[in-house]
Amino acid sequence: MSSNLTAGSMEIIVMLKIILIVLGLGGLGISSYIFKKKRAKKVLACPIGADCDSVVHSDFSKFFGIPLEIIGLFYYSLVVVAYTSFLLLPELAHLSLMFALVAIGAAALLFSAYLTFIQAFSLKQWCTWCLGSATISFFIFFLSLFSSDAGFLSLMEENYEAFVSFHFLGLSLGIGGAAIANILFLKFLKDCQISKFEADVMKTLSQIMWFALAVIILSGIGAYAPEAGDISSSPVFLAKFAAVLFIIIAGAILNLIISPKMVSKSLEGETAGVKVKVGYGFYGKISFAIGAALMSSWIFILIIEVFKESFWNVNNLLFQGIYAVIVLASALAGLAYNKILSKEQLT
């Protein structure tokens, strides 16, 4: 901790650490409650009368096969142990450790936003405990930003190369995941249907891409934050921001809304003994269009990241226009390919 802090500032930082410990204990209590109820196979009581049980037992209740409540237990335990240690032994509160906690908190906040979106648009069911956990994650991240005597920007500058490396790792995961997802999607639709197994494979690839997006966002903040004033109006930064925003929105629509509907219709048809051609109906067309646009967006981000020096002085409106044309052309190409495959199925 810096020695030039006033007594008042020290008291505020100590109070923030205490609040963070209390918040961590609250999150730990929620995760423990859900874990115990699921393990005992008991129904979760929902304070607002919603269907908490359906949410915590849904297909989205695991991430990479790990139950969400287990992830919550580890995260909130880390928060409690870390800030308790910093409170009792201030010399442990090194800047790098504080920054790591802020980064983990940011990842937890992004993950909470992802889970809240799923409740709102995929499950259309609310879980009070899940919303409570998301709220706690928000306050942990927000308060953790002020629980240190600053210095985060200088730390980002010192670790610029590391952030860039993680940024390219995220890009590699995203592009690789998108490419494999598109290939498997076409393979799975040869019989015009999406089975439960195929849906699980696509969901895993989707989670890899969400993880890649989180890495890109967090590493991008670490790499660009020290120069935020200089790059916030650059065409490269704005183009990347637009592409990432599109991937988030379009990816959410495809993976959390469209795909589950396709699987549901396919399984309903299978139960009724009817072959439903989900791959070439309305949802199939949207999937092909969005999938192609997402793939081109990942490649667009990689290109401008690799050759950003060459694009630095390009007119911003022109750059955004080029990206819009690429997305539109990719979506139309996806629709055209869907139509070709549809005709082949009819012959």
DAJOLIN-V347144 format. One record per pair of residues at least 4 apart in sequence whose ideal C-beta (glycine too) atoms are under 7 Angstrom apart, sorted by the first residue. I is the first residue (numbers start at 0). GAP is how many residues later the second one is. D is the distance in whole Angstrom. If there is no record, write none. Layout:
i;gap;d
I;GAP;D
I;GAP;D
//
This chain:
i;gap;d
0;4;7
0;89;5
0;92;6
0;148;6
1;147;4
4;4;4
4;5;5
4;144;5
6;4;6
7;4;7
8;4;6
9;4;6
10;4;6
11;4;6
12;4;7
12;134;6
13;4;7
13;73;7
14;4;6
15;4;6
15;127;5
15;130;6
15;131;4
16;4;7
16;66;5
16;69;6
16;70;5
16;130;6
17;4;7
17;69;7
18;4;6
18;124;6
19;4;6
19;59;6
19;63;5
19;120;6
19;123;6
19;124;6
19;127;6
20;4;6
20;59;6
20;62;5
20;63;6
21;4;6
22;4;7
22;113;5
22;116;6
22;117;5
23;4;6
23;52;5
23;55;3
23;56;4
23;59;7
23;116;7
24;4;6
24;55;6
25;4;7
25;110;6
26;4;6
26;45;6
26;49;4
26;106;6
26;109;5
27;4;6
27;45;7
27;48;4
27;49;6
27;52;6
28;4;6
29;4;7
29;99;5
29;102;6
29;103;5
30;4;6
30;38;5
30;41;3
30;42;5
30;45;6
31;4;6
31;41;7
32;4;6
32;96;7
33;4;6
33;10;7
33;22;6
33;35;4
33;95;6
34;4;6
34;34;4
34;38;7
35;4;6
36;5;5
36;7;5
37;18;6
37;31;7
42;10;5
43;8;4
43;9;5
43;12;6
43;85;7
45;4;5
45;5;7
45;6;4
45;82;5
46;81;5
47;80;5
49;75;7
49;76;4
49;77;7
49;78;6
50;4;7
50;74;5
51;4;6
51;75;4
51;76;6
51;77;6
52;4;6
53;4;6
53;71;5
54;64;6
54;68;6
54;70;5
54;72;4
54;75;6
55;5;6
55;71;6
56;4;6
57;65;6
59;58;5
59;62;7
59;63;7
60;6;6
60;7;6
61;4;6
61;5;5
61;6;7
62;5;6
62;8;6
62;144;6
63;143;6
65;4;6
65;5;6
67;4;6
68;4;6
69;4;7
70;4;6
71;4;6
71;61;6
72;4;6
73;4;6
74;4;7
74;33;6
75;4;6
76;4;6
77;4;6
78;4;6
78;61;6
79;4;6
80;4;6
81;4;6
81;19;6
82;4;6
83;4;6
84;4;6
84;7;5
85;4;7
85;6;6
85;7;4
92;4;7
92;5;6
92;55;7
93;4;7
94;4;6
94;53;7
94;56;5
94;60;6
95;4;6
95;59;7
96;4;7
97;4;7
97;50;4
98;4;6
98;53;6
98;56;5
99;4;6
100;4;6
100;43;6
101;4;6
101;42;5
101;43;6
102;4;7
102;115;6
103;4;6
104;4;6
104;35;5
104;36;4
104;39;5
105;4;7
105;35;6
105;112;6
106;4;6
106;107;6
106;111;6
107;4;6
107;29;5
107;33;7
108;4;7
108;28;5
108;29;6
108;32;5
109;4;7
109;104;5
109;107;7
110;4;6
111;4;6
111;21;7
111;22;4
111;25;4
112;4;6
113;4;7
113;96;6
114;4;7
114;15;6
114;19;7
115;4;6
115;18;5
116;4;6
116;135;6
116;139;6
117;4;5
117;5;6
117;138;6
118;4;5
118;6;6
118;7;6
118;8;7
118;11;7
120;135;6
120;136;6
121;134;5
121;135;6
121;138;6
125;5;7
126;4;7
127;4;6
128;4;6
129;4;6
130;4;6
131;4;6
132;4;6
133;4;7
134;4;7
135;4;6
136;4;6
137;4;6
138;4;6
139;4;6
142;4;6
150;4;6
151;4;6
152;4;7
152;72;6
152;73;5
153;4;6
154;4;6
155;4;7
155;7;7
155;66;5
155;69;5
155;70;5
156;69;5
158;4;6
159;4;6
159;63;6
160;4;6
161;4;7
162;4;6
162;56;5
162;59;4
162;60;4
163;4;7
163;59;6
164;4;6
165;4;6
165;49;6
165;53;4
166;4;7
166;49;6
166;52;4
166;53;6
166;56;6
167;4;6
168;4;6
168;46;6
169;4;6
169;42;5
169;45;3
169;46;4
169;49;6
170;4;6
170;45;7
170;130;6
170;131;5
170;134;7
171;4;6
172;4;6
172;35;6
172;38;7
172;39;4
172;42;7
173;4;6
173;35;6
173;38;4
173;39;7
173;42;7
173;124;5
174;4;6
174;123;5
174;124;7
174;127;6
175;4;6
176;4;6
176;28;5
176;31;4
176;32;4
176;35;6
177;4;6
177;31;6
177;116;6
177;117;5
177;120;5
178;4;6
178;116;7
179;4;6
179;25;6
180;4;6
180;21;6
180;24;4
181;4;7
181;109;5
181;113;6
182;4;6
183;4;6
183;17;6
183;18;7
184;4;6
184;17;7
184;106;6
187;6;6
187;10;4
188;90;4
191;83;7
191;85;4
191;86;7
191;87;5
191;88;7
191;153;6
192;73;5
192;82;7
192;83;7
192;85;6
193;4;5
193;5;6
193;68;5
193;69;5
193;72;5
193;84;6
194;4;7
195;4;6
195;71;7
196;4;7
197;4;6
198;4;6
198;60;7
198;64;4
199;4;7
200;4;7
201;4;6
201;57;6
202;4;6
203;4;7
204;4;7
205;4;6
205;49;4
206;4;6
207;4;6
208;4;6
208;42;7
209;4;7
210;4;7
211;4;6
212;4;6
212;34;6
212;35;7
213;4;6
214;4;6
215;4;6
215;28;7
216;4;7
216;27;7
217;4;7
218;4;6
219;4;6
220;4;5
223;4;6
223;7;6
223;13;7
226;4;5
227;4;6
230;6;5
231;5;7
233;4;7
233;78;6
234;4;6
234;76;6
234;79;5
234;80;7
234;81;4
234;84;4
235;4;6
235;68;6
235;72;5
235;75;5
235;76;6
236;4;6
237;4;6
237;78;6
237;82;7
238;4;6
238;65;6
238;80;5
238;81;6
238;84;6
239;4;6
239;61;6
239;64;6
240;4;6
241;4;6
241;78;6
241;81;6
242;4;6
242;54;5
242;57;5
242;58;5
242;80;6
243;4;6
243;57;7
244;4;6
245;4;6
245;51;6
245;81;7
246;4;5
246;47;6
246;50;5
247;4;6
248;4;7
249;4;6
249;40;5
249;43;6
249;44;6
250;4;6
250;43;6
251;4;5
252;4;5
252;5;6
252;37;7
253;4;5
253;5;6
253;33;6
253;36;5
253;37;7
254;4;5
256;4;7
257;4;6
257;25;5
257;28;6
257;29;6
258;4;6
259;4;6
260;4;6
260;22;6
261;4;6
261;16;4
261;21;5
261;25;7
262;4;6
263;4;6
264;4;6
264;11;5
264;13;5
265;4;6
265;10;6
265;12;5
266;4;6
267;4;6
268;5;5
268;6;6
268;7;3
276;4;6
277;5;6
277;6;6
278;5;4
279;4;5
279;58;6
279;61;7
279;62;4
279;65;7
281;4;7
282;4;6
283;4;6
283;54;6
284;4;6
284;50;6
284;53;5
285;4;6
286;4;6
287;4;6
287;46;4
287;47;6
287;49;6
287;50;4
288;4;6
288;42;4
288;45;4
288;46;5
289;4;6
290;4;7
290;43;6
291;4;6
291;38;4
291;39;6
291;41;6
291;42;3
292;4;6
292;34;5
292;37;5
292;38;5
293;4;7
294;4;7
294;35;7
295;4;6
295;30;5
295;31;6
295;34;4
296;4;7
296;30;7
297;4;7
298;4;6
299;4;6
299;23;6
299;26;6
300;4;6
301;4;6
302;4;6
303;4;6
303;7;6
306;4;6
307;4;6
310;8;7
313;4;6
313;5;5
314;4;7
315;4;6
316;4;6
317;4;6
318;4;7
319;4;6
320;4;6
321;4;6
322;4;6
323;4;6
324;4;6
325;4;6
326;4;6
327;4;6
328;4;6
329;4;6
330;4;7
331;4;6
332;4;6
333;4;6
334;4;7
335;4;7
336;4;6
337;4;6
338;4;7
339;4;7
340;4;7
341;4;7
342;4;7
//
